[in-house]
Amino acid sequence: MKQIEIDELVILYENNEKGMLIKWTGISKEMDPSAKLIPIMNSLLEEASGNLILDFYDLEYINSASVVPIITFVKAADERKIYTEIQYNPQLSWQKSMFKAFTALTKILKYLSIKEIRK
């Protein structure tokens, strides 16, 4: 997997026969993460082949400011008719709360799904 590091946040990604897996780990507590994340996410979207999986299972924490670039990314993927699945860890209360709120987006974004992952 290729790796992008932004302070304490690590984004791992790879294309395979099913599409692109983008795995978020670490911590994102930037005050303005959009400045760094949106260009990176746009680049990943250009590089993606097929469907997208955004895997947040091992993400320790992101602040609320980090949600904006994620929403921007899934909207851009939806506009391109790229199926995107967000995976999260429901045992982490902050992830459960945040991604349950994301389910509202599935009503307006046709190519987005949200999935709990239990390991």
DRENDO-1510 file (C-alpha; in Angstrom, 1 decimal, always signed):
<recs>
REC; n; res; u; v; w
REC; 1; MET; +0.0; +0.0; +0.0 .
REC; 2; LYS; +1.1; +3.5; -0.7 .
REC; 3; GLN; +1.2; +5.9; +2.3 .
REC; 4; ILE; +0.5; +9.6; +2.9 .
REC; 5; GLU; +1.3; +11.2; +6.2 .
REC; 6; ILE; -0.2; +14.5; +7.5 .
REC; 7; ASP; +1.2; +15.0; +11.0 .
REC; 8; GLU; -0.4; +12.2; +13.0 .
REC; 9; LEU; -2.8; +11.1; +10.3 .
REC; 10; VAL; -1.7; +8.3; +8.0 .
REC; 11; ILE; -3.7; +7.5; +4.8 .
REC; 12; LEU; -2.9; +4.1; +3.2 .
REC; 13; TYR; -4.2; +3.4; -0.3 .
REC; 14; GLU; -4.1; +0.9; -3.1 .
REC; 15; ASN; -5.9; +0.0; -6.3 .
REC; 16; ASN; -6.9; -3.6; -6.9 .
REC; 17; GLU; -9.3; -5.5; -9.1 .
REC; 18; LYS; -12.3; -4.2; -7.1 .
REC; 19; GLY; -11.3; -0.6; -7.0 .
REC; 20; MET; -9.4; +1.6; -4.5 .
REC; 21; LEU; -9.1; +1.0; -0.8 .
REC; 22; ILE; -8.3; +4.1; +1.3 .
REC; 23; LYS; -7.5; +3.3; +4.9 .
REC; 24; TRP; -7.3; +6.0; +7.5 .
REC; 25; THR; -5.2; +5.5; +10.7 .
REC; 26; GLY; -3.9; +7.7; +13.4 .
REC; 27; ILE; -5.3; +11.1; +14.5 .
REC; 28; SER; -6.4; +14.2; +12.6 .
REC; 29; LYS; -6.6; +17.2; +14.7 .
REC; 30; GLU; -5.6; +19.9; +12.2 .
REC; 31; MET; -7.5; +23.2; +12.6 .
REC; 32; ASP; -7.8; +23.5; +8.8 .
REC; 33; PRO; -7.5; +20.0; +7.5 .
REC; 34; SER; -9.2; +20.9; +4.2 .
REC; 35; ALA; -6.2; +22.8; +3.0 .
REC; 36; LYS; -4.1; +19.5; +3.0 .
REC; 37; LEU; -6.8; +16.8; +2.7 .
REC; 38; ILE; -8.9; +18.1; -0.2 .
REC; 39; PRO; -6.0; +18.2; -2.7 .
REC; 40; ILE; -4.9; +14.7; -1.6 .
REC; 41; MET; -8.4; +13.3; -1.8 .
REC; 42; ASN; -8.9; +14.8; -5.2 .
REC; 43; SER; -5.7; +13.2; -6.4 .
REC; 44; LEU; -6.8; +9.8; -5.0 .
REC; 45; LEU; -10.1; +10.2; -6.8 .
REC; 46; GLU; -8.3; +10.8; -10.1 .
REC; 47; GLU; -6.1; +7.7; -9.5 .
REC; 48; ALA; -9.0; +5.4; -8.4 .
REC; 49; SER; -10.1; +2.6; -10.7 .
REC; 50; GLY; -13.5; +1.3; -9.9 .
REC; 51; ASN; -15.3; +1.5; -6.6 .
REC; 52; LEU; -14.0; +3.1; -3.4 .
REC; 53; ILE; -13.7; +1.8; +0.1 .
REC; 54; LEU; -13.0; +4.4; +2.8 .
REC; 55; ASP; -11.9; +2.3; +5.8 .
REC; 56; PHE; -11.9; +4.3; +9.0 .
REC; 57; TYR; -11.8; +1.2; +11.3 .
REC; 58; ASP; -8.3; +1.9; +12.7 .
REC; 59; LEU; -8.7; +5.7; +12.9 .
REC; 60; GLU; -8.1; +6.7; +16.5 .
REC; 61; TYR; -9.7; +10.2; +16.2 .
REC; 62; ILE; -10.6; +13.0; +13.9 .
REC; 63; ASN; -11.9; +16.4; +14.9 .
REC; 64; SER; -15.1; +17.9; +13.4 .
REC; 65; ALA; -13.1; +20.0; +11.0 .
REC; 66; SER; -11.8; +16.8; +9.3 .
REC; 67; VAL; -15.3; +15.8; +8.4 .
REC; 68; VAL; -15.6; +18.5; +5.7 .
REC; 69; PRO; -13.0; +17.0; +3.4 .
REC; 70; ILE; -14.5; +13.6; +3.8 .
REC; 71; ILE; -17.9; +14.9; +2.8 .
REC; 72; THR; -16.4; +16.8; -0.1 .
REC; 73; PHE; -14.7; +13.6; -1.3 .
REC; 74; VAL; -17.8; +11.4; -1.2 .
REC; 75; LYS; -19.8; +14.1; -3.0 .
REC; 76; ALA; -17.2; +14.3; -5.7 .
REC; 77; ALA; -17.2; +10.5; -6.1 .
REC; 78; ASP; -21.0; +10.4; -6.2 .
REC; 79; GLU; -21.0; +13.1; -9.0 .
REC; 80; ARG; -18.7; +10.8; -11.0 .
REC; 81; LYS; -21.0; +7.8; -10.3 .
REC; 82; ILE; -18.3; +6.0; -8.3 .
REC; 83; TYR; -19.7; +3.7; -5.7 .
REC; 84; THR; -18.2; +4.5; -2.3 .
REC; 85; GLU; -18.5; +2.4; +0.9 .
REC; 86; ILE; -17.5; +4.0; +4.2 .
REC; 87; GLN; -16.5; +1.4; +6.8 .
REC; 88; TYR; -16.2; +2.2; +10.5 .
REC; 89; ASN; -15.7; +0.7; +13.9 .
REC; 90; PRO; -19.0; +0.8; +15.9 .
REC; 91; GLN; -17.1; -0.1; +19.1 .
REC; 92; LEU; -15.6; +3.4; +19.1 .
REC; 93; SER; -18.4; +5.7; +20.3 .
REC; 94; TRP; -17.1; +8.8; +18.4 .
REC; 95; GLN; -17.0; +6.8; +15.2 .
REC; 96; LYS; -20.4; +5.3; +15.8 .
REC; 97; SER; -21.9; +8.8; +16.4 .
REC; 98; MET; -20.1; +10.4; +13.4 .
REC; 99; PHE; -20.8; +7.7; +10.9 .
REC; 100; LYS; -24.4; +7.3; +12.0 .
REC; 101; ALA; -24.8; +10.9; +11.1 .
REC; 102; PHE; -23.3; +10.2; +7.7 .
REC; 103; THR; -26.2; +7.8; +6.9 .
REC; 104; ALA; -28.3; +11.0; +6.2 .
REC; 105; LEU; -26.0; +11.5; +3.2 .
REC; 106; THR; -27.0; +8.2; +1.8 .
REC; 107; LYS; -30.5; +9.6; +1.1 .
REC; 108; ILE; -29.1; +12.3; -1.2 .
REC; 109; LEU; -25.9; +10.6; -2.5 .
REC; 110; LYS; -26.9; +7.7; -4.7 .
REC; 111; TYR; -23.6; +5.9; -4.8 .
REC; 112; LEU; -22.7; +6.0; -1.1 .
REC; 113; SER; -23.2; +3.4; +1.6 .
REC; 114; ILE; -22.1; +3.2; +5.2 .
REC; 115; LYS; -21.1; -0.1; +6.8 .
REC; 116; GLU; -20.2; -1.1; +10.4 .
REC; 117; ILE; -17.2; -3.5; +10.6 .
REC; 118; ARG; -16.9; -5.7; +13.6 .
REC; 119; LYS; -13.6; -7.6; +14.1 .
</recs>
